[in-house]
């Protein structure tokens, strides 16, 4: 039966709890324990997939097709444990489930209340799979005191009370602001945050304190005294140059030992941190740098492309080279020449997205990369833009475009080389969709198999002819244009097992030009870089050596 670690937050940065949870999971793994990480999101959204990236950042997709919070991406990148749809839940999903049960008659006509009905639903979620791992790390989103989070805090209080003594602990992250004018760290915000937590019946066992400056012993003792925790359980979390330093940094500060002490686990296995020492070495022991342009439409918020940026970092680590990522707004050259904006980059990446805004700029980016022989990686919409570019400029289909843009505009303007996907196969079942279906959860989601053409560039990159990757799209390249495009040099080198859905295209007689319908970035890890990103950065490195 798993031991539970509940991770809550006071005033911390957006990466505070997610990064601490992921790093702690990695440290417990390094000691030989099995872990699973969960995210409880107190906000009302039932499905992050319906939200704007400006609202919620990236939507992370699991193998089983769940659209989740980007924190699950951190969990996977640090632990290598594939997330599942049972690893993320929001207030919206909880309330929706409770209301469905009431209408079904499960509550036998009782009045539905937050306590016990909503809290019981949260507790049932927490208990899923608890017999599979040694430690269950559960991060509660938001900040202590937020009205949205109160049912979750009450639920974890009840959950810890229901469990045998010593089976649950609470870890609380807070901020120690540094006032340069007086040259001191202020502990009052931490004290008040803990007081707020105690007022709802939760007493933290471990405090993780974010700080720009070293925490003096006197301040550490003060925090321990006023917050009622052991001094050695006040763990410092200093700012880091790279998030991948976090496991080693937290280990130096004693976080994993504090957790083991709180559970009275002694003697405990010593951690094997070889993997993370190698990761840190690869971050800072580099030979040169490459400049890669990400041409997208959400460039004002980097979290919208979080996994892509991290996958490029992983590719750089695999090649021992620093990757400088530059964000290029595709709208800037919607009606301008792309060359002045893209000159000087060693590679170009066009990521996924929705809607017509910025797509003409992305098409120009694909054209620039193809004609200038610059390495190009198109992901999801980025692949579709590469196909449209080839259709217009190589196959002479001048009105080539996507049905998505016609649906958005409400009029037919393009010949749809990219069409709305109405039917596909998942396992042994056919899945059907209509254009007017709900937006949330109705795309082609999760892991699907693709077969790669022998002798193709992607088969060489993967070292295999059968792969499985995660998808998130509702539009697809139309197979009926395959012959015409292949005659012009665009090879359909990856297909679904039934041969109906193009998964990968590549340009012949080009050093490195690949478009993929799936999202390879979601499976990349610092200690296991994704093959596509590893080879993409290698190609960029070769270009940089030629300049």
N, C-alpha and C positions, 0 to 999 in steps of 0.2 A: 504494500500500500504506500502511495506516494506521501512524502512530507511536503507541506505547502509553504511557499514563501510569497506573501502578499506585498506588492511593491506599490507604494502610494507616493504622491508628490505634493510638496508645498509650492513655493515660487521657484521653479526651475526652468531651464531652457527647454525647448521643444525636444531636444535629443536627450535630455536628462534621464528620464525613467527608461525609455526604450534602450538606450545604450548601456545603462547600468544593468538592466535585466539580461541583455544579450551577453555582456561580458561576464556576468556572474554565471550564466548558463555554461559558457565556454570554460570557466575555471572549474566548475563542478565536474564537467566532462573530463578535464585534464586530471582530475583525481580519481577517475574511473567510474563516476556515477552516471546514470542515464537521466536525461532531463527532457521536459517539454515546456514550452513557453506559451502563455495565453494572454490575450488582450481583452479587457473589458472596457468598452467605450461607452461612456455615460450619455453621449449625445443621441438624439432621437432618430437619426438616419437609419433606416432599415438596411440600405444597400449603398456602400461607398461608391459603387459603380455608377450611380446616378449623379454623383457630385462633381462639380467643376474642380479641376486640379488646383485652381486658385483658392478653393475652400479647404481642401483636405490633402493636397499634395498628390503623390502617386497612388494609384490603386494597385495593390499587390495581389497577384492571382496565384492560387494554390493549384496543385495537381488535380484535386477533385473539383475544381471549378468555382471556388469561393472567391469573391472580390472583397479584399480586406484592407485594413490600415497598413501604411508603409512600415510601421514598426515590425510587422511580421517578416518583412524583408531583412531587417537587422537580425532578428532571431535566427533566420535561416543562414545568413551569411556568417554568423559567429559560431553557430553550433552544428551546421550541416544537417539538422533535423528538418525534414520536409514538413511544412505547416499543413494543417488540414482545416476543413470548414468548421470544425468544432473548436478551433483555437482562437476564434474571434467572435465576439458578440457585442451588439449595441443595445442601448435602451429601446430603440425602435423594434428590434427583433424580439426582445423580451416581451414588450407590451403587446406586440402583434400576436405572439404565441399565446399569451394569457387571454386575449380577447377571442381568439379562435377557440380555445378550450371552453370559454364561457358559452359561446354560441353553440358549441357542440353538446353542451350540457354536462361537461366533466365536473363542474363544481356544484351540481345539483341545486341550482337556483340560489346559492349563497351570494351575499354582497361581496364584490371583488374589491380587495384593498391592497395597498402597496405591501403591507405586512399582514398576512403571511404570503399572499399569492404571488406577488412580483418577486419578493425575496426568495421564495422557494424555487421559482423558476431559475433564478440566478444560481442558487446553490446546486440545482440539478445540473446546470451547465458546468459548474466547477468540478463536479464529481466524474464527468465523462472521462474514461480512460485512466483513472487514477491508479489502477492496478498494473499499468504498463510500464511505469517509470519509477525511479527513486525520488526525484524531486519535480514538483510542479510549480513553476514560477508564474505568478498571475499578476500582471500589471494592470492597475486601475487608472484609466485615462483621466485627464482633467486635473484639477487642483482641489485639495481638501477645502471644503467650504462652499464649493460650487453646488447649487441646488440640484443640478442634474445628477450629481454623483451620490446623493444621500442614500438612495435604495441600494446601491452597490456597496457602500461602506457598511450599511446595516446588514447586508447579506454576508459579507466576509466576517463581520463580528459574530453573527449567528453560526456561521460555518465553523469558525475556530472554536466556538463554545461547544458545538456538537461533537467535534473530534476529541479523541483522547488527549490528555495533557501532553504537551511537548511535540505535537504533530504539526503545528502551524506557528509561524513567526511572522512578524510585520517589519518591513524595511521601509523607511521613509526618507525621501530625498528632499533636501531644502537648499536654499541659496544663502551663502554668507557674503553679503555685499561688502565691498571694500570702499571706504570713503577716503579718497586721496587727500582731501583737505586736512583731515585730522590724522591720516595715516593709521587707521584702525579697521579691523573687521567687526561688523555688527552682528551680534548673535540674537537680537530681539526678534527678527523675522522667523528664525528657526524656533525660538521659544514659543511664539504665538501660533505657529503652524502646528507644533506638537500639542499645544493646549487645545487647539481646535479638534485635533484628532482624538485626544483623550475625552473631550466632551461628548463624543459619540460612541464612547466605549472601547476605543482601540488604543492600546499603549505600544508604541514602537519598541522593538527589541534592538534594532540597528538604525543608526542615522548615517546617511551618506550626504556629506555637505559639499556642495559645489563652491569652489573658491578660486579666485585668481591668484591669491597670495598664500604662502604657507600658513597653516593654522597654528598659532603659538600654543604651547602646552597649557598656559593659563586659560586660554579661551576654550580649549578642548575640555578641560576640567569643569569650566563654568557650564558648558553645554550639557555635559554628562549630569551634573548636579541638578540643573533646573529642568532638564527633560527626562530625568529618571531612567537613564541608560548607563551601562558600564562605560568607563572612559575608553577602553580598548574597542568598544563598539561604535565609537564616533570615527567614521572613516572619511578621509579627505578625498575629494574628487577634483583634481586640478585640471585646468584647461590643457588640452593636448593638441599637438600639431596634426596628428592623424587619429581617427577613431579606432584604428586597428592597434594602437598602443594600449587601448583600454584594458584588455585582460591582464597584461603585465603590470600596468599602473595600479589597477585595483588589487592585484596580488601583493604588490609591494606595500600597499596601505593596509593589507590584512583583511579585505572584505570576505574572501572565501573562508578564512579561518574563523572570522566572527560568526559566520553562518553556521559552521560546524560546531562552534562552541555553544551557540544558542540552542542547537538541537542536542547538545551533549553527545556528539559523535566523536569518540576518542578511543583508541588512537585512530587517526584518519590517514588514508593513503596519501603519500606525497604527490604533488602535482607534476605531471610531465608537460612542461611548457615549451618543448622543442619546436612544435609547429608555430607557435606565436613568436618565438624568438627568430625563426626563419622569416616569418611575415614581416616583422619589424626591420630585420636586416635588408630585406628586399625593397622596403619603402625608401630607405635612406642610402643604400648602396647602389646608386644608379650610374649609368654611363650615357650621359647626354639626355636630350629631351625631344619630344615630338609635340607638335601643335595640332590638335584635332578640333574641327568645328562641328558643333551640334546645331543643325539648322532646324529650329522648331518654332512653335507658336506660343509656348508657355514659358519663354525664356526669362520672364520677370520673376518667376518663382522656381528656383532650381530643384526644389523638392518634387516638382512634377515629373522630373526625370531622374529621381534619386538612384534607382537601380542601374540605370544606364551609366551614370557618372561613376558609380562604384565599380561596375564591370570593366570600365575603361581603366580605372586604377588597378584592378586585378590583372588586366592584360599587360599593363606597364610593369607590374611586379614580376610577372612571368618572364618578361623580356629584359628585366633590370634596366628600365628606362623610365624617366619621369614623363607623365602624360599631362600636358597643359590643355585643359578643356576650355574652349571659348564658346560662349553662347551667342548664336547669330539669329536674330529675329527674321523669320522667313518673310514676314510682311514687308520688310525694308526693301527687298528687291522683287516684290510682286510685279511692279511696273518699271523696274530698272534692270540694267545689266548686272548679272551676278558676279562677274569677274572681279570688279574692284573690292567686293566684300569678301571674296573667298581666296584671293591671291595670298600665297604665303603659308597656307595650311598644308600639312602633310597627309591629311585624310579628312573625309567628310562623312558625317553620320546624320541621317535623317530619321528621327524617331516616330513613334505612333502619334495619333491624335484624332480628333473628330471635328467634322465640319469643314466648310470650304475655305474659311479664312486662312490665308498664308500658304495655300496649296500651290499656287502658281510659282511662288518663290521656291518651294521645295522641288518642284519639277525642274526649275532652272538650276538648282543645286545638283540634281542628278545629271542633268545635261552637261554641266561644267565638269563634273567628276568623270563622266564617260569620255568626253572629248579630250580632256587634258590628261587622261590616264592617271588620275588621282584615286587612291583607294577609297571605295565607297561602301558603306553598310547602310542598307535601308531596312527599317524594322516596322512591320505591320503597314501603316499608312506609307511609310518610307519606301517599302517595296512596291506598293500600288502606284506611287508617284513615279518610280523608275520605269514601271511598265507603261504608264501613260506617256511618259517622255519618249520611250522607244517607239510606241505606237504612232505618236505624232511625227517624230523627226526621222525615224528609220522606215517604218511601215507606211508612212504617208497617210495615216488616218487622222486627218487634220482636226476633226472634232472629237477626238478620243477624250474620254473623261470618266467620271464615276457617277453611278446612279445616286450615290449619297448626296452629291452636290445638287442634282436635279430635284431630289426629294426635299432638300433644304430650301431651294429656291421656289419650289412649287410649279416648275415648268421644265419641259424637256429641251435641253440645250446641247447635250453631249451624246456621242455614240458610246454606250456603256461597256468599255473594256473591263471595268470593275462594276460588279452588279450586287444587288442585295441578296445575301445568302438565305435561301428559303428552306433548304433541306440538306442535312448532312448525317453521317453515321457516327454514333458514339457507342462503342462496344458492339452489341448485337441489336441495337435499336436505332431507328430513324428518328431524328429530331427535326421538327418543322417549326418555322417561324413566318410571321407576316410583317410587312412594313409598319403597320400600325400597332404592333404589340407593345407592351410596356417596355421602357428603356432598361430598367434594372433587371439584371440576371438573365437576360434573354439572348445574349450574344453566344457565339461559339467560345465556350470558356473551359479552361483547364488543359490537361495534358492529352495530346493526340500523337499518334505515330506518323512518321513520314518515311518514305522510301527514297533513297538518294541514287542518282544515276551513277553507275560505275564509271570511273575515270573522270568524274566531274571535280571541280575545285572544292565543293563542299564535302564530297566524300573523302577527299584528301585531307581537308581540315579536320573533320571529325574522326577520320581513321575507321569509318564504318559506313555501311549502306542502309542501316535502319536506325532511326533516332526517335526520341520522344521529347517533345517540347510543349510549353504552355502557350495557349492562345487566348486572345481577347479581342474579337472583332465580329462585325455583322455584315461586312462587305468583303467580296472575294474577287480575285482576277478570273475573268471568264475564260474557260478552257478552249472555247471555240476559236479564240485568236492565237492559239499556240503555234500552229503551223506557220502562219504569216509572220509572227514575231521571231520564230526560230530561224526562218529564212534570212532574217535581217541581223542575226547574231545574238539574239537574246535567248539563252537556253533555259528551259524549264527543268532544272536539275533535281528538284525535290517535289514529290507528289504524295497525296494521301494514298493509303493502301488500295482504295477502290479506283484510283486513277482519275478522280473527278475534280479534285481541288488542288491547284498549284500551291505548293508550300515554299519553294525556293526558286529564284531566278538568278542567273549570273550572265555576265557579258563575256562572250568569247573574245580572245585576242585583247584582253585587258589584264593588267597586273593583278587587280583585286577589285572586283565589282560584284557584290552579292546583295540580294534583297530577300528577306525572309518574312513570311506572313505571321510568324509566331514571335514570342518575346524571349530571346535567349538570355537577356540580362537578368531575368528572374531566378536563374539557376546558377549564376556565377558566385564564387566565394573566394576570399583572399588566398586560402590554402588550396583551392581547386578552381582556377580561372576557367571560364567557359571557353571551349575551343575556338569559337568564332571571334571572340574579343581578343583572345591570345594571338591569333593569327592576323587579325585586323591591325593590332598595334605593331606586330612584327613587320607587316607591309608598310605601315607608316614610318617605321624606323628605317627601312630600306630607302624610302623616298628621302628622308631627312639626310641620309648619308650621301645622297646624290646631289643635293642642293649645294 
